[in-house]
Amino acid sequence: MQYVIADIHGCYEEYIELIHKIKLARDRDHLYILGDALDRGPEPMKVLLNIMEMQNATYIIGNHDYLFLYFVRKLGLDLSNADSMSAEEISDFQIYLEDGGLTTLEAFMKLSQEEKQAVCNFLENANVYDEVMMEHKRYVLAHAGIDNFREEMSLDKYGLLDFICGRTAYHRRYYQDCNTYIITGHTPTMYINKDFSSKIYIGNGHIAIDCGCVYGSRLAAYCIDSGEAVYVEAKERYW
């Protein structure tokens, strides 16, 4: 089976519970994570380190992961090179900290130098998007969606920011082929579903799976093979 989850945001207990609930098998299942394992929640680095150990997982970078990596590159592994940043970058760094980055950087600083470098290497090598074919259906996997979308444009022609920063227009179909679906995180589904429910949204060729766990709602897994949705309730509201 092939499962997709997104926007764990440091919710380690819920993440482990969800992995157990779907009975993810190392020898026959594959897990796609649509970014933003980091920031906001209580144990972001613990989540990422666990994912890094998995042999049957594909990580697709999210905007929070990208910002973390950007600032670590600027500041160095010990976060001590503030002189290398411009006033604008320092202001952006403060915004990042206030938007949930502090929990990630605090945990990062407790790692060994080897672990810090491994984390950076992992994120640097993360996918920007992925595609999965299942029978006659095509699934495009990206953190936020496909910004500046043009149906005739191949995925490799888009830039990184097109996949991690924009907001998908879930009310309209992107690909006219009814067998092509875009699976995304990034936008909590309570802002997509008309009834404001925190359940996976499926419609107009979109499958949105960020069910807002860090906000006290749910962490979700979507099974590409069966279309099944599996949920774990948040232990508390972290953000």
C-alpha positions as CSV (number, residue, x, y, z in Angstrom):
1,M,0.0,0.0,0.0
2,Q,1.0,3.6,-0.6
3,Y,0.1,6.2,2.0
4,V,0.4,10.0,2.0
5,I,0.6,12.2,5.1
6,A,1.4,15.9,5.4
7,D,2.1,18.7,7.9
8,I,3.1,16.7,11.0
9,H,4.5,19.9,12.5
10,G,6.3,18.3,15.4
11,C,3.3,16.2,16.5
12,Y,5.4,13.2,17.2
13,E,2.9,11.2,19.4
14,E,0.2,11.5,16.8
15,Y,2.6,10.7,14.0
16,I,3.7,7.4,15.6
17,E,0.1,6.5,16.5
18,L,-0.9,7.1,12.8
19,I,2.0,4.9,11.5
20,H,0.9,2.1,13.8
21,K,-2.8,2.6,12.9
22,I,-2.1,2.1,9.2
23,K,0.1,-0.8,10.0
24,L,2.9,0.5,7.7
25,A,4.9,-2.5,6.7
26,R,8.5,-1.9,5.7
27,D,8.6,-4.7,3.2
28,R,5.4,-3.9,1.3
29,D,4.2,-0.4,2.0
30,H,5.5,3.1,1.1
31,L,5.0,6.4,2.8
32,Y,5.0,9.8,1.2
33,I,5.4,12.8,3.5
34,L,4.3,16.1,1.9
35,G,6.6,18.3,4.0
36,D,6.4,20.4,7.1
37,A,7.5,17.8,9.6
38,L,9.1,20.7,11.4
39,D,8.0,23.8,13.4
40,R,5.2,24.7,15.7
41,G,4.6,21.4,17.5
42,P,6.5,20.1,20.5
43,E,8.9,17.5,18.9
44,P,9.7,18.5,15.3
45,M,13.3,17.2,15.2
46,K,12.2,13.9,16.7
47,V,9.7,13.5,13.9
48,L,12.2,14.3,11.2
49,L,14.9,12.0,12.6
50,N,12.4,9.2,12.7
51,I,11.5,9.8,9.0
52,M,15.2,9.8,8.1
53,E,15.5,6.3,9.5
54,M,12.7,4.9,7.4
55,Q,13.7,2.9,4.3
56,N,10.3,3.0,2.8
57,A,9.5,6.7,2.9
58,T,9.8,9.6,0.4
59,Y,10.1,13.1,1.8
60,I,8.8,16.1,-0.2
61,I,9.9,19.4,1.1
62,G,7.6,22.0,2.6
63,N,7.9,25.7,3.1
64,H,8.7,25.4,6.8
65,D,11.4,22.8,6.0
66,Y,12.8,25.2,3.3
67,L,12.9,28.2,5.7
68,F,14.7,26.1,8.4
69,L,17.3,25.0,5.9
70,Y,17.7,28.5,4.5
71,F,18.5,30.0,7.9
72,V,20.8,27.1,9.0
73,R,22.7,27.7,5.7
74,K,23.0,31.4,6.6
75,L,23.8,31.0,10.3
76,G,25.8,27.7,10.2
77,L,25.2,24.5,12.1
78,D,25.7,26.3,15.4
79,L,23.5,29.2,14.4
80,S,26.2,31.6,15.4
81,N,26.9,33.5,12.2
82,A,24.4,36.2,12.4
83,D,26.9,38.7,10.9
84,S,26.3,37.1,7.6
85,M,22.7,38.2,7.5
86,S,21.3,41.4,6.1
87,A,18.8,43.5,8.1
88,E,16.0,42.1,5.9
89,E,17.1,38.5,6.5
90,I,17.3,39.2,10.3
91,S,13.7,40.5,10.1
92,D,12.6,37.4,8.1
93,F,14.4,35.2,10.7
94,Q,12.4,36.8,13.5
95,I,9.2,36.2,11.6
96,Y,10.2,32.5,11.1
97,L,10.9,32.1,14.8
98,E,7.5,33.6,15.7
99,D,5.8,31.3,13.1
100,G,6.9,28.2,14.9
101,G,10.6,27.9,14.0
102,L,11.8,28.3,17.6
103,T,10.9,24.7,18.7
104,T,12.8,23.3,15.7
105,L,15.9,25.4,16.3
106,E,16.0,24.6,20.0
107,A,15.8,20.9,19.2
108,F,18.4,21.2,16.4
109,M,20.9,22.8,18.8
110,K,20.8,19.7,21.0
111,L,21.9,17.4,18.2
112,S,25.5,16.4,17.6
113,Q,27.4,18.0,14.7
114,E,27.0,14.8,12.7
115,E,23.3,14.7,13.3
116,K,22.9,18.4,12.4
117,Q,24.7,17.8,9.1
118,A,22.7,14.7,8.4
119,V,19.4,16.7,8.9
120,C,20.6,19.4,6.5
121,N,21.7,16.8,3.9
122,F,18.4,15.0,4.2
123,L,16.4,18.2,3.5
124,E,18.7,19.3,0.7
125,N,18.1,16.0,-1.0
126,A,14.3,16.0,-0.4
127,N,12.0,15.8,-3.4
128,V,10.3,19.0,-4.6
129,Y,7.3,17.0,-5.9
130,D,6.6,13.4,-6.9
131,E,4.3,11.4,-9.2
132,V,2.6,8.1,-8.5
133,M,0.8,6.0,-11.0
134,M,-1.8,3.6,-9.8
135,E,-3.5,1.5,-12.5
136,H,-4.9,4.2,-14.9
137,K,-4.7,7.1,-12.4
138,R,-1.9,9.6,-12.0
139,Y,-1.2,11.4,-8.7
140,V,0.9,14.5,-8.4
141,L,2.3,15.0,-4.9
142,A,3.4,18.4,-3.7
143,H,3.4,20.3,-0.4
144,A,1.3,23.3,-1.3
145,G,0.2,22.5,-4.9
146,I,1.3,23.9,-8.2
147,D,1.5,27.7,-8.2
148,N,1.4,29.5,-11.6
149,F,-0.2,26.4,-13.0
150,R,-0.4,25.8,-16.8
151,E,-1.7,22.5,-17.9
152,E,0.6,22.3,-20.9
153,M,3.7,22.9,-18.7
154,S,5.7,19.9,-17.5
155,L,6.3,19.6,-13.8
156,D,10.1,19.9,-14.1
157,K,9.7,23.4,-15.6
158,Y,8.3,24.8,-12.3
159,G,10.4,26.3,-9.6
160,L,10.7,25.2,-6.0
161,L,8.5,28.0,-4.7
162,D,5.7,27.0,-7.0
163,F,5.4,23.8,-5.1
164,I,5.8,25.0,-1.5
165,C,4.4,28.5,-1.0
166,G,1.1,29.1,-3.0
167,R,-2.5,28.3,-2.1
168,T,-4.3,25.8,-4.3
169,A,-7.6,26.9,-5.7
170,Y,-9.5,23.9,-4.6
171,H,-12.7,25.1,-6.2
172,R,-11.4,24.6,-9.7
173,R,-10.0,21.6,-11.6
174,Y,-6.3,22.0,-12.7
175,Y,-5.8,19.0,-14.9
176,Q,-8.8,18.4,-17.2
177,D,-8.0,14.7,-17.3
178,C,-10.3,13.2,-14.7
179,N,-7.8,10.5,-13.8
180,T,-5.1,13.0,-12.7
181,Y,-5.2,14.1,-9.1
182,I,-3.1,16.6,-7.1
183,I,-2.4,15.6,-3.5
184,T,-1.4,18.4,-1.2
185,G,-0.9,19.5,2.4
186,H,-0.2,23.1,3.5
187,T,-3.7,24.4,3.6
188,P,-5.7,22.9,6.5
189,T,-8.8,21.3,5.3
190,M,-11.1,23.1,7.7
191,Y,-10.5,26.1,5.4
192,I,-11.5,24.1,2.3
193,N,-14.4,22.0,3.4
194,K,-17.7,23.9,3.3
195,D,-18.7,22.5,6.7
196,F,-15.3,23.5,8.2
197,S,-14.6,19.9,9.1
198,S,-11.1,18.6,9.6
199,K,-11.4,15.7,7.2
200,I,-9.6,15.0,4.0
201,Y,-11.0,17.0,1.1
202,I,-11.6,15.3,-2.3
203,G,-13.0,17.3,-5.2
204,N,-12.2,18.8,-8.5
205,G,-9.2,16.6,-9.0
206,H,-7.7,17.6,-5.6
207,I,-7.0,15.6,-2.5
208,A,-6.1,17.8,0.4
209,I,-4.8,16.0,3.5
210,D,-3.6,18.6,6.0
211,C,-6.3,18.1,8.7
212,G,-4.7,20.6,11.1
213,C,-3.2,18.3,13.8
214,V,-1.0,21.0,15.3
215,Y,-4.1,23.2,15.7
216,G,-5.8,20.5,17.8
217,S,-7.6,18.7,15.0
218,R,-6.4,15.6,13.3
219,L,-3.4,14.0,11.6
220,A,-4.5,12.1,8.4
221,A,-3.2,9.4,6.1
222,Y,-4.6,8.9,2.6
223,C,-4.1,5.5,1.0
224,I,-3.6,5.9,-2.8
225,D,-4.4,2.3,-3.5
226,S,-7.7,2.1,-1.7
227,G,-8.8,5.7,-1.3
228,E,-9.1,5.1,2.5
229,A,-8.7,7.9,4.9
230,V,-7.2,7.1,8.3
231,Y,-7.2,9.7,11.2
232,V,-5.6,10.2,14.6
233,E,-7.0,12.9,16.9
234,A,-4.6,15.5,18.2
235,K,-3.6,15.1,21.8
236,E,-4.0,18.8,22.3
237,R,-3.9,22.1,20.5
238,Y,-0.2,23.0,20.1
239,W,-0.5,26.2,18.0
